Amino acid sequence: MSFKNYKIGVIGLGYVGLPLAVELGKKIATVGFDINQERINELSLGKDHTLEVEPKNLKIATYLSYTSDLAKLKECNFFIVTVPTPIDDVNRPDLTPLQKASNTVGQVLKKGDIVVYESTVYPGATEEVCVPILEQVSGLKFNQDFFVGYSPERINPGDKENTLTKIKKITSGSTPEIADIVDALYSSIITAGTHKAPSIKVAEAAKVIENTQRDLNIALINELSIIFERIGIDTLDVLEAAGSKWNFLPFRPGLVGGHCIGVDPYYLTHKAEEVGYNPQVILAGRRINDDMANYVARTTIKMMINNHIDVAHAKVGILGVTFKENCPDIRNSKVINMIQEFEKWGVNVVVSDPWADEEEVKEEYGLKLSSIDSKNPVDTLVVAVGHKEFRDLDPETLRSFVRTEKPVLADVKSLFNRDILAKQGFSVFRL
């Protein structure tokens, strides 16, 4: 299928939208739209602060232009919405960005146009929430004047191996013909291939359960970690032994933050409750994972007390504030919850992260990033994120970061050999 008569408009140029716009812009006339003019300026200069797209790839997307001007979207006839879908303070879906994006597209929608959504939602949201906005704003009729598709994003921020084109894409459309067109468009850029779902709702459900399943698997291992800590055995030792059987799933304990795994299950449980079902397993997993940051802080404090470290006057150094390793994304980072728990105990917390943007951390969380090293030592060390810079630290260097006689080291990601750390005088805790 030829797309020479199409002009694509990608709405939202973040971690999801930019890689997509760049791949499309290598082959098809594409307009990348974002309401943040600073983001447009940055991309126009060939820079991407999210580090998802390298400058050389930005440069070769010769059919791609960037704009914050709504008028430029009027030239498009195929729109792809890639805005965030967060949750509010009480863990309910916050569809505000999606609704605003739908309003934006509705203002430029014409007869024959196609709108595809990539944002993660609960089953039914595209047709129940987005389509009515498109109809109201445009004055057009769904499936007569314009059409809709859904193809959930599967971007893994910071992953340079499993990039956009290497991950199979789920596609769907509001009619069989539109489903074929949507599938053909993505097939033109996704080398891993596509999977055409039978309906938009199926595609929506498929995405939301991907992360729900992962969340639950991690929750199980997190709960086991809590149990094993009380028993007095090391979780990693147990997992390595259990992993000797071929069908044991290799999940690891840890903090579950970010914009996907820690958020998406709440979209599914919201819909479940809406249709009269009270989900139990999913929410139980969420409770466990949401409390793990507090658990790490509390356990670390107990060890500090056991080592006669004056908690009220201690300085705890936390290495890492992003929600995952080797990535500058700080959205919904559970390290923040850990910091807050430490501060409840009166602990002086300092945070260091070579990947996080200092201004963004300050603006989002009111935190000032600091140095933690031999010249700026702390009393207790928490290695919260597995950045490569932290993985490369040797035990002697880690020891130089602390000033107490019997220091505590919380190795959240199990990066280091605990026996070697013990020889350096550390009391080690890890999930």
Rosetta blueprint (number, residue, H / E / L):
1 M L
2 S L
3 F L
4 K L
5 N L
6 Y L
7 K L
8 I E
9 G E
10 V E
11 I E
12 G L
13 L L
14 G L
15 Y L
16 V L
17 G H
18 L H
19 P H
20 L H
21 A H
22 V H
23 E H
24 L H
25 G H
26 K L
27 K L
28 I L
29 A L
30 T E
31 V E
32 G E
33 F E
34 D L
35 I L
36 N L
37 Q H
38 E H
39 R H
40 I H
41 N H
42 E H
43 L H
44 S H
45 L L
46 G L
47 K L
48 D L
49 H L
50 T L
51 L L
52 E L
53 V L
54 E L
55 P H
56 K H
57 N H
58 L H
59 K H
60 I H
61 A L
62 T L
63 Y L
64 L E
65 S E
66 Y E
67 T E
68 S L
69 D L
70 L H
71 A H
72 K H
73 L H
74 K L
75 E L
76 C L
77 N L
78 F E
79 F E
80 I E
81 V E
82 T L
83 V L
84 P L
85 T L
86 P L
87 I E
88 D L
89 D L
90 V L
91 N L
92 R L
93 P E
94 D L
95 L L
96 T H
97 P H
98 L H
99 Q H
100 K H
101 A H
102 S H
103 N H
104 T H
105 V H
106 G H
107 Q H
108 V H
109 L L
110 K L
111 K L
112 G L
113 D L
114 I E
115 V E
116 V E
117 Y E
118 E L
119 S L
120 T L
121 V L
122 Y L
123 P L
124 G L
125 A H
126 T H
127 E H
128 E H
129 V H
130 C H
131 V H
132 P H
133 I H
134 L H
135 E H
136 Q H
137 V H
138 S H
139 G L
140 L L
141 K L
142 F E
143 N L
144 Q L
145 D L
146 F E
147 F E
148 V E
149 G E
150 Y E
151 S L
152 P L
153 E L
154 R L
155 I L
156 N L
157 P L
158 G L
159 D L
160 K L
161 E L
162 N L
163 T L
164 L H
165 T H
166 K H
167 I L
168 K L
169 K E
170 I E
171 T E
172 S L
173 G E
174 S L
175 T L
176 P H
177 E H
178 I H
179 A H
180 D H
181 I H
182 V H
183 D H
184 A H
185 L H
186 Y H
187 S H
188 S L
189 I L
190 I L
191 T L
192 A L
193 G L
194 T E
195 H E
196 K E
197 A L
198 P L
199 S L
200 I H
201 K H
202 V H
203 A H
204 E H
205 A H
206 A H
207 K H
208 V H
209 I H
210 E H
211 N H
212 T H
213 Q H
214 R H
215 D H
216 L H
217 N H
218 I H
219 A H
220 L H
221 I H
222 N H
223 E H
224 L H
225 S H
226 I H
227 I H
228 F H
229 E H
230 R H
231 I H
232 G L
233 I L
234 D L
235 T H
236 L H
237 D H
238 V H
239 L H
240 E H
241 A H
242 A H
243 G L
244 S L
245 K L
246 W L
247 N L
248 F L
249 L L
250 P L
251 F L
252 R L
253 P L
254 G L
255 L L
256 V L
257 G L
258 G L
259 H L
260 C L
261 I L
262 G L
263 V L
264 D H
265 P H
266 Y H
267 Y H
268 L H
269 T H
270 H H
271 K H
272 A H
273 E H
274 E H
275 V L
276 G L
277 Y L
278 N L
279 P L
280 Q L
281 V H
282 I H
283 L H
284 A H
285 G H
286 R H
287 R H
288 I H
289 N H
290 D H
291 D H
292 M H
293 A H
294 N H
295 Y H
296 V H
297 A H
298 R H
299 T H
300 T H
301 I H
302 K H
303 M H
304 M H
305 I H
306 N H
307 N L
308 H L
309 I L
310 D L
311 V H
312 A H
313 H H
314 A L
315 K E
316 V E
317 G E
318 I E
319 L E
320 G L
321 V L
322 T L
323 F L
324 K L
325 E L
326 N L
327 C L
328 P L
329 D L
330 I L
331 R L
332 N L
333 S L
334 K L
335 V H
336 I H
337 N H
338 M H
339 I H
340 Q H
341 E H
342 F H
343 E H
344 K H
345 W L
346 G L
347 V L
348 N E
349 V E
350 V E
351 V E
352 S E
353 D L
354 P L
355 W L
356 A L
357 D L
358 E H
359 E H
360 E H
361 V H
362 K H
363 E H
364 E H
365 Y H
366 G L
367 L L
368 K L
369 L E
370 S L
371 S L
372 I L
373 D E
374 S L
375 K L
376 N E
377 P L
378 V E
379 D L
380 T E
381 L E
382 V E
383 V E
384 A L
385 V L
386 G L
387 H L
388 K H
389 E H
390 F H
391 R H
392 D L
393 L L
394 D L
395 P H
396 E H
397 T H
398 L H
399 R H
400 S H
401 F L
402 V E
403 R L
404 T L
405 E L
406 K L
407 P L
408 V E
409 L E
410 A E
411 D E
412 V L
413 K L
414 S L
415 L L
416 F L
417 N L
418 R H
419 D H
420 I H
421 L H
422 A H
423 K H
424 Q L
425 G L
426 F L
427 S E
428 V E
429 F E
430 R E
431 L L
